[in-house]
Amino acid sequence: MNKVPVSLVAGFLGAGKTTLLNRILNGRHGRRIGVLVNDFGEINIDAELITRVEGETISLTNGCVCCSIRDDLVEALEQLLAQAPCPEMIVVETSGVSDPKAAAMAIVMSTRLAEVTQLDAIITVIDASELLELDELNAKLAQDQIEVADIAIINKIDLAGSGTSEQVSRHIRKISSKSRIIEAVHADVSLELLLGLSLHEGRTFAMTGTTAGSHGHKSHGHTDHTHAYAAYSWQSDAPLEFESAYGAFQSLPLSVFRCKGILQLREVPDKQVILQMTGKRVTLAKGAPWHEMTPSSRIVAISAAGKLDSGDLDRRFESCVSHGTASDANPITQAVIEILRRP
């Protein structure tokens, strides 16, 4: 059973969390997404998008299900997962005056949710015009929210000016050196950064240009989301080596916001291994057996436009190709490999 990814959206009141959630709820993404919010009153959904309202649940024409969080996050998630059909992913808005780490721990530590969900990303929305002006108490809370962020969205850069936005970016980098930083106006962020990447050609990006390589092919293209993002893809027919691959994903440049792949690993020859990288969070999970399919690795990524060094990414991934010589894995690596090998 595939686990349902859960993303948390954190940030101060007024930073733009609800604007971001409205973009998801009103988006034409064609995915079944469950959204948990603190207050329905701030959600702005056009009447023609609403198919059904039942108590504290709103169902939308694009497949989204929006519910209000009452007291228990775990209980609210369980009720959302009980919807038919089940959401493909869930986005949770945390309180503006809360540390998202507590919500993340509630999800990770819940034995009831462990088998059906996985924490996908913590996304912190920051008001560029206010962050550096916070008093000591609120500055500490903002630091806690930024510290755990996989993706930090610096919102309202139009109100702050370029100089202030640069200061805010440097401030965030001091707090969390591994978080991916995205600048935005009105929380206008590509939904692919938040909702994941499709591995099916043509669904997420229109890739252009293909260059032959010794182990497969690479293709590089661009999205048209206000020209802010660039797309990258890489493919190899040769198996990859686990530790090299995991290390490559953990050390991707900060300009790479999100990465997803189906991997052929030398250590797990009989099944696909699913890669997910959102911000600083990297996960590898068991996929389906290869059966009659020809094993191969496919990786796609979103980066900041103008900062995508395709040659560097090619070298990183090509260095992961196994040359048939097994190396001694450390105990933790070996334990992960054993989990991936299990039926």
Disulfide bonds with the S-S distance in Angstrom:
none
